[in-house]
Protein backbone atom coordinates (compact mmCIF):
# COMPACT_ATOMS: atom_id res chain seq x y z
CA UNK A 1 0.00 0.00 0.00
CA UNK A 2 1.42 3.34 -1.08
CA UNK A 3 -0.17 6.50 0.25
CA UNK A 4 0.01 10.09 -0.84
CA UNK A 5 0.22 12.82 1.78
CA UNK A 6 -0.79 16.25 0.47
CA UNK A 7 0.52 19.04 2.69
CA UNK A 8 -2.10 21.82 2.63
CA UNK A 9 -2.07 23.31 6.13
CA UNK A 10 0.26 26.23 5.45
CA UNK A 11 -0.52 29.75 6.59
CA UNK A 12 0.11 31.35 3.17
CA UNK A 13 1.97 34.23 4.85
CA UNK A 14 3.59 35.53 1.65
CA UNK A 15 0.32 35.23 -0.27
CA UNK A 16 -1.77 37.10 2.27
CA UNK A 17 -4.76 34.82 1.72
CA UNK A 18 -5.26 31.03 1.80
CA UNK A 19 -3.60 29.82 -1.38
CA UNK A 20 -5.23 26.43 -0.90
CA UNK A 21 -8.54 28.06 -1.88
CA UNK A 22 -7.30 29.93 -4.97
CA UNK A 23 -9.31 29.19 -8.09
CA UNK A 24 -7.61 26.66 -10.34
CA UNK A 25 -9.65 25.69 -13.37
CA UNK A 26 -12.94 26.43 -11.60
CA UNK A 27 -12.15 24.58 -8.39
CA UNK A 28 -10.04 25.31 -5.30
CA UNK A 29 -6.32 24.68 -5.74
CA UNK A 30 -6.27 22.11 -2.92
CA UNK A 31 -9.03 20.13 -4.63
CA UNK A 32 -7.12 20.18 -7.92
CA UNK A 33 -3.94 18.87 -6.27
CA UNK A 34 -5.87 16.21 -4.32
CA UNK A 35 -7.64 15.16 -7.52
CA UNK A 36 -4.29 14.62 -9.29
CA UNK A 37 -3.19 12.37 -6.42
CA UNK A 38 -6.49 10.48 -6.53
CA UNK A 39 -6.25 10.05 -10.31
CA UNK A 40 -2.82 8.45 -9.94
CA UNK A 41 -2.01 4.88 -8.90
CA UNK A 42 -1.61 5.85 -5.25
CA UNK A 43 -3.63 3.47 -3.08
CA UNK A 44 -4.74 6.08 -0.57
CA UNK A 45 -4.61 9.87 -0.25
CA UNK A 46 -4.44 11.91 2.95
CA UNK A 47 -4.59 15.71 3.01
CA UNK A 48 -3.19 17.61 5.99
CA UNK A 49 -5.25 20.77 6.53
CA UNK A 50 -5.66 23.52 9.08
CA UNK A 51 -9.17 23.64 10.62
CA UNK A 52 -8.49 27.36 11.17
CA UNK A 53 -8.86 28.07 7.43
CA UNK A 54 -12.57 28.53 6.74
CA UNK A 55 -13.78 26.49 3.78
CA UNK A 56 -10.69 24.32 3.45
CA UNK A 57 -12.33 21.06 4.53
CA UNK A 58 -15.41 21.91 2.45
CA UNK A 59 -13.20 22.36 -0.63
CA UNK A 60 -12.43 18.64 -0.42
CA UNK A 61 -16.00 17.43 0.22
CA UNK A 62 -16.98 14.30 -1.66
CA UNK A 63 -13.46 13.15 -2.49
CA UNK A 64 -12.41 9.66 -1.34
CA UNK A 65 -9.57 10.80 0.88
CA UNK A 66 -8.69 11.21 4.54
CA UNK A 67 -8.41 14.64 6.14
CA UNK A 68 -5.77 15.07 8.83
CA UNK A 69 -6.11 18.13 11.05
CA UNK A 70 -3.05 20.25 11.78
CA UNK A 71 -4.07 22.20 14.91
CA UNK A 72 -0.93 24.35 14.90
CA UNK A 73 0.16 25.13 11.31
CA UNK A 74 2.68 27.70 12.56
CA UNK A 75 4.85 24.74 13.65
CA UNK A 76 5.67 24.26 9.98
CA UNK A 77 5.82 21.72 7.22
CA UNK A 78 7.74 19.10 9.20
CA UNK A 79 5.07 18.88 11.88
CA UNK A 80 2.35 18.63 9.22
CA UNK A 81 4.22 15.82 7.51
CA UNK A 82 4.65 14.04 10.85
CA UNK A 83 0.89 14.24 11.43
CA UNK A 84 0.22 12.81 7.97
CA UNK A 85 2.61 9.91 8.53
CA UNK A 86 1.09 9.20 11.95
CA UNK A 87 -2.31 8.85 10.25
CA UNK A 88 -1.10 6.21 7.77
CA UNK A 89 -2.57 2.74 8.18
CA UNK A 90 -0.35 -0.08 9.47
CA UNK A 91 1.48 -1.87 6.70
CA UNK A 92 2.00 1.21 4.54
CA UNK A 93 4.92 0.38 2.24
CA UNK A 94 5.70 3.92 1.13
CA UNK A 95 4.42 7.48 1.33
CA UNK A 96 4.62 10.11 -1.37
CA UNK A 97 4.75 13.66 -0.05
CA UNK A 98 2.99 16.19 -2.27
CA UNK A 99 2.78 19.94 -1.79
CA UNK A 100 -0.65 21.50 -1.93
CA UNK A 101 0.60 24.52 -3.85
CA UNK A 102 2.11 22.79 -6.91
CA UNK A 103 -0.75 22.73 -9.42
CA UNK A 104 1.32 21.59 -12.42
CA UNK A 105 2.30 18.25 -10.83
CA UNK A 106 -0.10 15.77 -12.39
CA UNK A 107 -1.16 12.14 -12.05
CA UNK A 108 1.17 11.05 -14.87
CA UNK A 109 4.22 12.39 -13.02
CA UNK A 110 3.09 10.73 -9.80
CA UNK A 111 2.66 7.44 -11.65
CA UNK A 112 6.11 7.76 -13.21
CA UNK A 113 7.66 8.11 -9.76
CA UNK A 114 5.65 5.13 -8.49
CA UNK A 115 6.86 3.01 -11.43
CA UNK A 116 10.47 4.01 -10.79
CA UNK A 117 10.13 3.21 -7.07
CA UNK A 118 8.79 -0.26 -7.86
CA UNK A 119 11.91 -1.20 -9.82
CA UNK A 120 14.71 0.15 -7.61
CA UNK A 121 16.38 -0.60 -4.31
CA UNK A 122 16.64 3.14 -3.64
CA UNK A 123 14.40 4.10 -0.73
CA UNK A 124 13.77 7.74 -1.67
CA UNK A 125 12.51 8.67 -5.14
CA UNK A 126 12.06 12.21 -6.47
CA UNK A 127 11.71 13.96 -9.81
CA UNK A 128 14.64 15.74 -11.41
CA UNK A 129 13.16 18.81 -13.06
CA UNK A 130 15.36 21.28 -14.95
CA UNK A 131 18.45 19.79 -13.28
CA UNK A 132 17.15 20.10 -9.70
CA UNK A 133 15.52 17.73 -7.23
CA UNK A 134 11.86 18.61 -6.90
CA UNK A 135 8.65 17.43 -5.28
CA UNK A 136 6.75 15.17 -4.85
CA UNK A 137 9.07 12.77 -3.03
CA UNK A 138 8.37 9.11 -2.30
CA UNK A 139 9.78 7.60 0.88
CA UNK A 140 9.75 3.85 1.35
CA UNK A 141 8.67 2.38 4.70
CA UNK A 142 12.09 2.51 6.37
CA UNK A 143 11.81 6.33 6.45
CA UNK A 144 8.32 6.57 7.94
CA UNK A 145 9.55 6.65 11.59
CA UNK A 146 11.97 9.49 10.77
CA UNK A 147 9.23 11.41 8.96
CA UNK A 148 6.88 10.88 11.90
CA UNK A 149 9.49 12.46 14.19
CA UNK A 150 9.85 15.69 12.17
CA UNK A 151 9.05 18.94 13.92
CA UNK A 152 10.86 21.68 11.98
CA UNK A 153 9.67 23.87 9.14
CA UNK A 154 12.11 22.22 6.73
CA UNK A 155 10.07 19.11 6.16
CA UNK A 156 12.08 16.15 4.91
CA UNK A 157 14.96 18.06 3.31
CA UNK A 158 17.37 17.05 6.07
CA UNK A 159 16.56 13.37 5.66
CA UNK A 160 17.16 13.58 1.91
CA UNK A 161 20.38 15.59 2.29
CA UNK A 162 21.83 13.15 4.83
CA UNK A 163 20.98 10.07 2.77
CA UNK A 164 21.96 10.88 -0.82
CA UNK A 165 22.95 7.27 -1.69
CA UNK A 166 19.31 6.28 -1.00
CA UNK A 167 17.97 8.90 -3.46
CA UNK A 168 16.91 8.04 -7.00
CA UNK A 169 16.27 11.08 -9.18
CA UNK A 170 13.89 10.49 -12.09
CA UNK A 171 14.31 12.98 -14.95
CA UNK A 172 10.93 14.37 -16.00
CA UNK A 173 9.63 17.18 -18.18
CA UNK A 174 7.38 19.16 -15.86
CA UNK A 175 7.14 22.30 -13.81
CA UNK A 176 7.82 22.09 -10.09
CA UNK A 177 6.78 25.69 -9.53
CA UNK A 178 4.73 26.42 -6.46
CA UNK A 179 2.51 29.32 -5.52
CA UNK A 180 3.80 31.62 -2.80
CA UNK A 181 2.78 35.05 -4.09
CA UNK A 182 0.10 36.67 -6.24
CA UNK A 183 2.70 36.97 -9.00
CA UNK A 184 3.38 33.20 -8.83
CA UNK A 185 -0.36 32.57 -9.06
CA UNK A 186 -0.80 34.77 -12.15
CA UNK A 187 2.24 33.24 -13.86
CA UNK A 188 1.19 29.63 -13.21
CA UNK A 189 -2.41 30.24 -14.21
CA UNK A 190 -1.12 31.40 -17.59
CA UNK A 191 0.75 28.06 -17.93
CA UNK A 192 -1.92 25.82 -16.46
LUMMILUM-681306 format. One line per field, with one value per residue (C-alpha): residue number from 1; residue in three letters; x, y, z. Coordinates in steps of 0.5 Angstrom, whole numbers, plus 500, padded with zeros to 3 digits. Layout:
k = NUM ...
r = ALA ...
px = X ...
py = Y ...
pz = Z ...
# end
This chain:
k = 1 2 3 4 5 6 7 8 9 10 11 12 13 14 15 16 17 18 19 20 21 22 23 24 25 26 27 28 29 30 31 32 33 34 35 36 37 38 39 40 41 42 43 44 45 46 47 48 49 50 51 52 53 54 55 56 57 58 59 60 61 62 63 64 65 66 67 68 69 70 71 72 73 74 75 76 77 78 79 80 81 82 83 84 85 86 87 88 89 90 91 92 93 94 95 96 97 98 99 100 101 102 103 104 105 106 107 108 109 110 111 112 113 114 115 116 117 118 119 120 121 122 123 124 125 126 127 128 129 130 131 132 133 134 135 136 137 138 139 140 141 142 143 144 145 146 147 148 149 150 151 152 153 154 155 156 157 158 159 160 161 162 163 164 165 166 167 168 169 170 171 172 173 174 175 176 177 178 179 180 181 182 183 184 185 186 187 188 189 190 191 192
r = UNK UNK UNK UNK UNK UNK UNK UNK UNK UNK UNK UNK UNK UNK UNK UNK UNK UNK UNK UNK UNK UNK UNK UNK UNK UNK UNK UNK UNK UNK UNK UNK UNK UNK UNK UNK UNK UNK UNK UNK UNK UNK UNK UNK UNK UNK UNK UNK UNK UNK UNK UNK UNK UNK UNK UNK UNK UNK UNK UNK UNK UNK UNK UNK UNK UNK UNK UNK UNK UNK UNK UNK UNK UNK UNK UNK UNK UNK UNK UNK UNK UNK UNK UNK UNK UNK UNK UNK UNK UNK UNK UNK UNK UNK UNK UNK UNK UNK UNK UNK UNK UNK UNK UNK UNK UNK UNK UNK UNK UNK UNK UNK UNK UNK UNK UNK UNK UNK UNK UNK UNK UNK UNK UNK UNK UNK UNK UNK UNK UNK UNK UNK UNK UNK UNK UNK UNK UNK UNK UNK UNK UNK UNK UNK UNK UNK UNK UNK UNK UNK UNK UNK UNK UNK UNK UNK UNK UNK UNK UNK UNK UNK UNK UNK UNK UNK UNK UNK UNK UNK UNK UNK UNK UNK UNK UNK UNK UNK UNK UNK UNK UNK UNK UNK UNK UNK UNK UNK UNK UNK UNK UNK
px = 500 503 500 500 500 498 501 496 496 501 499 500 504 507 501 496 490 489 493 490 483 485 481 485 481 474 476 480 487 487 482 486 492 488 485 491 494 487 488 494 496 497 493 491 491 491 491 494 489 489 482 483 482 475 472 479 475 469 474 475 468 466 473 475 481 483 483 488 488 494 492 498 500 505 510 511 512 515 510 505 508 509 502 500 505 502 495 498 495 499 503 504 510 511 509 509 510 506 506 499 501 504 499 503 505 500 498 502 508 506 505 512 515 511 514 521 520 518 524 529 533 533 529 528 525 524 523 529 526 531 537 534 531 524 517 513 518 517 520 520 517 524 524 517 519 524 518 514 519 520 518 522 519 524 520 524 530 535 533 534 541 544 542 544 546 539 536 534 533 528 529 522 519 515 514 516 514 509 505 508 506 500 505 507 499 498 504 502 495 498 501 496
py = 500 507 513 520 526 532 538 544 547 552 560 563 568 571 570 574 570 562 560 553 556 560 558 553 551 553 549 551 549 544 540 540 538 532 530 529 525 521 520 517 510 512 507 512 520 524 531 535 542 547 547 555 556 557 553 549 542 544 545 537 535 529 526 519 522 522 529 530 536 541 544 549 550 555 549 549 543 538 538 537 532 528 528 526 520 518 518 512 505 500 496 502 501 508 515 520 527 532 540 543 549 546 545 543 537 532 524 522 525 521 515 516 516 510 506 508 506 499 498 500 499 506 508 515 517 524 528 531 538 543 540 540 535 537 535 530 526 518 515 508 505 505 513 513 513 519 523 522 525 531 538 543 548 544 538 532 536 534 527 527 531 526 520 522 515 513 518 516 522 521 526 529 534 538 545 544 551 553 559 563 570 573 574 566 565 570 566 559 560 563 556 552
pz = 500 498 501 498 504 501 505 505 512 511 513 506 510 503 499 505 503 504 497 498 496 490 484 479 473 477 483 489 489 494 491 484 487 491 485 481 487 487 479 480 482 490 494 499 499 506 506 512 513 518 521 522 515 513 508 507 509 505 499 499 500 497 495 497 502 509 512 518 522 524 530 530 523 525 527 520 514 518 524 518 515 522 523 516 517 524 520 516 516 519 513 509 504 502 503 497 500 495 496 496 492 486 481 475 478 475 476 470 474 480 477 474 480 483 477 478 486 484 480 485 491 493 499 497 490 487 480 477 474 470 473 481 486 486 489 490 494 495 502 503 509 513 513 516 523 522 518 524 528 524 528 524 518 513 512 510 507 512 511 504 505 510 506 498 497 498 493 486 482 476 470 468 464 468 472 480 481 487 489 494 492 488 482 482 482 476 472 474 472 465 464 467
# end
